[in-house]
Amino acid sequence: MSTLPRSAVGTEHFVFSNSLKRSLTTLTKKAFVRFDALNANVCLTTIEDTAAQGAGTMTGKLRHVGQPEAIADFRAIDVDGKDGSWTHGFTTDGTWVLFRCTYADGAVDLIALQQDGGVHDAHCKDVLAAIWRNLREDCISELQSGEGEAVSSALLWTISNKTDSAVMVLDANGTILEANAAGREVLDQGDVVVDAAGQLKLANTADSKALNVAMRECLAVPEGNNDEFILFLEGNCAGGRLPLSLSQYRCAAHDTPLIIAILPCQPDIKRIEMLAQKMGLSPAESRVAALMQLGLPNRKAASIAGVKEQTYNTYAKRVLSKLDMGNRAEMAHVLTWQSSVGRAS
C-alpha cells in the first residue's frame, strides 16, 4: 500500500454508484473503478459522493462494456506504476491499494480502494476478488438505467428546493459558495445570519468570535470523523436561540475541506395554511390556524388577519373543534411537525 499518485486517480467524467457503496462500505471509505473493456473507460466514485459530470456520455460508453469473459487473474499491483491513461486532473490523497482484474478476453478493470488500517484490510483482495464479477455487473446495470444519476439529482433537487432548513456551503474563509432556497431566504432576512459581501456573518455581532472559532475547529477535524459543531445564536428579532450546525465535508475533487452550515427555519406560513386546509379547515380558518401556530397574542393575530379580536377567538375555537385538539399548544405542535416535512410549492 502507498499514496495513490495523481496520475492514478484522474478522471474526466465520473458518476456515483449505489451498488459500489452498498458492497464496499465495509472495505473502504472511497473507491475509484475503471472499467476497461472493449476500449470503454469509465471511472466511478463511491462512499463519498461527488457531483455527476458528463453522466450521459458515460452511460453511452457503458452500453458497449457488457460482461467480459471469465476472470483470468486478479492481483494487487504497484500503485506507483506508470499508468498515464488514468489521468485528467482528478486528485485525492490517502493510503490506497490498487487491484487489476484481467479477463480471458484481455479486458482489464482497475479498482483503487482507500484503506485506513481497518480489520478488513488484510482480506481485501480475497473479498473483492470473490464479489467483483457480480458487483461489476450490478454497477453497469445501474448506470445503464440512469438510476444512479436520477437518484443523485433527486436528492440535490430536494435539498435545494424543498428542504425547510437553511443549508449553506462555505469554504475555509467563510465564503458562501452555495445556499439552498431556504438558506437564501434566511440570508436575505438577515435576522440571524447575513450575507456580507459573500461572507457568512452573524446578525448578532457578539457571536461572531464564536462562529470563527467553531469554523476553525470544524476545518481541523481529521478526515473520516463526523464531528458536528453547534452554535446557539441570538437573532435580532427571532425571540429565541437557534442552533447553527457546522460540519466538515471533504470532496476528493478539492484539496481543502468545505463547511456545511445548517440552520432550522420557522415553518412556512403558506405551507401551514395549505396543510390546515387539507385537514378540513376553510381558507379563513386555515389562516387563523397558521397565526395560532406562531403563538401570537390574540389582539396582534386578529390585526394581522384583518378581523376583530372576538371574531378571531371564534375562529380559533372552531379550528380546535374541527381538528379535535384539546388546546392551542397541541394544535401548534401538530402543525409545526407536519409543516417540517417540506416547503410550500
Secondary structure, DSSP 8 states (H G I E B T S, - for coil): -EE--GGGS--S-EEE-HHHHHHHTTT-S-EEEEEEETTEEEEEEESS----BSHHHHHHHHTTT---S-EEEEEEE-TTS--TTS-SS----SEEEEEEEEETTS-EEEEEEE--S-TTGGGHHHHHHHHHHHHHHHHHHHHHHTHHHHHHHHHHHIIIII-SEEEEEE-TT-BEEEE-HHHHHHHHH-SSEEEETTEEEESSGGGHHHHHHHHHHHHTS-TT---EEEEEEE-SS-SSEEEEEEEEE--TT-SS-EEEEEEE----HHHHHHHHHHTT--HHHHHHHHHHHTT--HHHHHHHHTS-HHHHHHHHHHHHHHHT-SSHHHHHHHHHHHHTT----
